[in-house]
């Protein structure tokens, strides 16, 4: 078997062996002439050398000549073998390249009888198309060949501003833009023009996409929608082509609106090491928004959650002239949104929607939608068709703590948790004057033994420094209560998250000018400046001592709240007010 295998190798590699043998024989024949030639060329050098070194030098010349001539054979064999090895792979690469670069083919279209020759015939909808796998078609795109994408307008948008609850001032501004789209002569009379672009920005879930759809639905114009990630492609230049295709379709069907969601996917700040595909795509978008065609009848609306990191050339005046923030809803907006979702469900008669609006501070519109959906699920799980306050409260707790309710395993943990949560609640309510929605020693499935839900008593854009200071003390309230009641050596690990919250508050406290240096740390990012946390540590120790002193002064209140938690496990805001 071994002999047969060797014979097959010899027959397969015969040409290489033959070339190697011929080259080796040629090298033997040239060995002596090469040696003599080198000796002749270096004759003067040899004459000047001492007689004792001449023989050694000639031996080195002979060895060098042998390496030079006899090495031709192995080199030729390796070259031939490498060429034979790469040949079939090169053929495979050529075949693969032909398949990738194959253009889209369509079935032939036959012209019906009686149709003149100069009238073009559109292919039927069921014409088979060979799609390029590089670009996946979406609801608003159709692949027509390997290099371009045709964007089709979304079917008539039925969303109007009446479908959006709250945000009255924002809707008023949007309605004026719609009026200008429908009656552009109103702006021309005063020498104005429709903004080239509108940028909607704000936290996630606040309704930026819904607002853009409402503009299109109210104006009654063609609406082209695309996610910015649809433009990005593996091949350099493909994203720019997709951008041009989108605006080509929009201009052909003007007046129209182009909506680009998640603009930061292609509109981030450009850097030196950035992928060339992203740079070309962004440049194409900049050209289309603010190109030579100023009266194209196309309004660009974009949405982003990351306004600060957008490229400066993209957000400058002349491209996105109007920048409209869609903030988290205030209490009036939340009440309108809550009424919208509550009207679609069977709610218990004792539920106060105004109270729910006050307790959902910081929730976006999508968050409120999720709240009602989770409450509905809880009602169904309890075999009820009417949503009660316990369903809303349980859903809110689940959303805020990211876990289901779970009681502590033993009485000792419940006792510690009761004093811990009571310490938080007393300081937050009496010192920080925050509204405490609920205090409970029923933990959750992710490890918390208890919780204290704090809500802002009012919607404020400017927070007093003393309020932040009091919240830092409130974050230390749980640990301080454990030290006060059980001793310093018996403090548990339950304050881990509290220390993290306190550290975040201290950072905010210092960045807002509470420290002695009056510097904002983020202004020195990238400058190799080591943040000085000595002052932060001093503030932390001072405020923790204040938490201990405050709870010592209100020890009787701490005992009352802790015992009430051990009896009822959960205290709502009204019950807590009575105890305080």
Rosetta blueprint (number, residue, H / E / L):
1 X L
2 X H
3 X H
4 X H
5 X H
6 X H
7 X H
8 X H
9 X H
10 X H
11 X H
12 X H
13 X L
14 X H
15 X H
16 X H
17 X H
18 X H
19 X H
20 X H
21 X H
22 X H
23 X H
24 X H
25 X H
26 X H
27 X H
28 X H
29 X H
30 X H
31 X H
32 X H
33 X H
34 X H
35 X H
36 X H
37 X H
38 X H
39 X H
40 X H
41 X H
42 X L
43 X H
44 X H
45 X H
46 X H
47 X H
48 X L
49 X L
50 X L
51 X H
52 X H
53 X H
54 X H
55 X H
56 X H
57 X H
58 X H
59 X H
60 X H
61 X H
62 X H
63 X H
64 X H
65 X H
66 X H
67 X H
68 X H
69 X H
70 X H
71 X H
72 X H
73 X H
74 X H
75 X H
76 X H
77 X H
78 X H
79 X H
80 X H
81 X H
82 X H
83 X H
84 X H
85 X H
86 X H
87 X H
88 X H
89 X H
90 X H
91 X H
92 X H
93 X H
94 X H
95 X H
96 X H
97 X H
98 X H
99 X H
100 X H
101 X L
102 X L
103 X L
104 X L
105 X L
106 X E
107 X L
108 X L
109 X L
110 X L
111 X L
112 X L
113 X L
114 X L
115 X L
116 X L
117 X L
118 X L
119 X L
120 X L
121 X L
122 X L
123 X L
124 X L
125 X L
126 X L
127 X L
128 X L
129 X E
130 X L
131 X L
132 X L
133 X L
134 X L
135 X L
136 X L
137 X L
138 X L
139 X L
140 X L
141 X E
142 X E
143 X E
144 X L
145 X L
146 X L
147 X L
148 X L
149 X E
150 X E
151 X E
152 X L
153 X L
154 X L
155 X L
156 X L
157 X L
158 X L
159 X L
160 X L
161 X H
162 X H
163 X H
164 X L
165 X L
166 X L
167 X L
168 X H
169 X H
170 X H
171 X H
172 X H
173 X H
174 X H
175 X H
176 X H
177 X H
178 X H
179 X H
180 X H
181 X H
182 X H
183 X L
184 X L
185 X H
186 X H
187 X H
188 X H
189 X L
190 X L
191 X L
192 X L
193 X L
194 X L
195 X L
196 X L
197 X E
198 X E
199 X E
200 X E
201 X E
202 X L
203 X L
204 X L
205 X L
206 X L
207 X L
208 X H
209 X H
210 X H
211 X H
212 X H
213 X H
214 X H
215 X H
216 X H
217 X H
218 X H
219 X H
220 X L
221 X L
222 X E
223 X E
224 X E
225 X E
226 X E
227 X E
228 X H
229 X H
230 X H
231 X L
232 X L
233 X L
234 X L
235 X L
236 X L
237 X L
238 X H
239 X H
240 X H
241 X H
242 X H
243 X H
244 X H
245 X H
246 X H
247 X H
248 X H
249 X H
250 X H
251 X H
252 X H
253 X L
254 X L
255 X L
256 X E
257 X E
258 X E
259 X E
260 X E
261 X E
262 X L
263 X L
264 X H
265 X H
266 X H
267 X H
268 X E
269 X L
270 X L
271 X L
272 X L
273 X L
274 X L
275 X L
276 X H
277 X H
278 X H
279 X H
280 X H
281 X H
282 X H
283 X H
284 X H
285 X H
286 X H
287 X H
288 X H
289 X H
290 X L
291 X L
292 X L
293 X L
294 X L
295 X L
296 X L
297 X L
298 X E
299 X E
300 X E
301 X E
302 X E
303 X E
304 X E
305 X L
306 X L
307 X H
308 X H
309 X H
310 X E
311 X L
312 X H
313 X H
314 X H
315 X H
316 X L
317 X L
318 X L
319 X L
320 X L
321 X L
322 X E
323 X E
324 X E
325 X E
326 X L
327 X L
328 X L
329 X L
330 X L
331 X H
332 X H
333 X H
334 X H
335 X H
336 X H
337 X H
338 X H
339 X H
340 X H
341 X H
342 X H
343 X L
344 X L
345 X L
346 X L
347 X E
348 X L
349 X L
350 X L
351 X L
352 X L
353 X H
354 X H
355 X H
356 X H
357 X H
358 X H
359 X H
360 X L
361 X L
362 X L
363 X L
364 X L
365 X H
366 X H
367 X H
368 X H
369 X H
370 X H
371 X H
372 X H
373 X H
374 X H
375 X H
376 X H
377 X H
378 X H
379 X H
380 X H
381 X H
382 X L
383 X L
384 X L
385 X L
386 X L
387 X E
388 X L
389 X H
390 X H
391 X H
392 X H
393 X H
394 X H
395 X H
396 X H
397 X H
398 X H
399 X H
400 X H
401 X H
402 X L
403 X L
404 X L
405 X E
406 X E
407 X L
408 X L
409 X L
410 X L
411 X H
412 X H
413 X H
414 X H
415 X H
416 X H
417 X H
418 X H
419 X H
420 X H
421 X H
422 X H
423 X H
424 X H
425 X H
426 X H
427 X H
428 X H
429 X H
430 X H
431 X L
432 X L
433 X L
434 X L
435 X E
436 X E
437 X E
438 X E
439 X E
440 X E
441 X L
442 X L
443 X E
444 X E
445 X L
446 X L
447 X L
448 X L
449 X L
450 X L
451 X E
452 X E
453 X E
454 X E
455 X E
456 X L
457 X L
458 X L
459 X L
460 X L
461 X L
462 X L
463 X L
464 X L
465 X H
466 X H
467 X H
468 X H
469 X H
470 X H
471 X H
472 X H
473 X H
474 X H
475 X H
476 X L
477 X H
478 X H
479 X H
480 X H
481 X H
482 X H
483 X H
484 X H
485 X H
486 X H
487 X L
488 X H
489 X H
490 X H
491 X L
492 X L
493 X H
494 X H
495 X H
496 X H
497 X H
498 X H
499 X H
500 X H
501 X H
502 X H
503 X H
504 X H
505 X H
506 X H
507 X H
508 X H
509 X H
510 X H
511 X H
512 X H
513 X H
514 X H
515 X L
516 X L
517 X L
518 X L
519 X L
520 X L
521 X H
522 X H
523 X H
524 X H
525 X L
526 X L
527 X L
528 X L
529 X L
530 X L
531 X L
532 X L
533 X L
534 X H
535 X H
536 X H
537 X H
538 X H
539 X H
540 X H
541 X H
542 X H
543 X H
544 X H
545 X H
546 X H
547 X H
548 X H
549 X H
550 X H
551 X H
552 X H
553 X H
554 X L
555 X H
556 X H
557 X H
558 X H
559 X H
560 X H
561 X H
562 X H
563 X H
564 X H
565 X H
566 X H
567 X H
568 X H
569 X L
570 X E
571 X E
572 X E
573 X H
574 X H
575 X H
576 X H
577 X H
578 X H
579 X H
580 X L
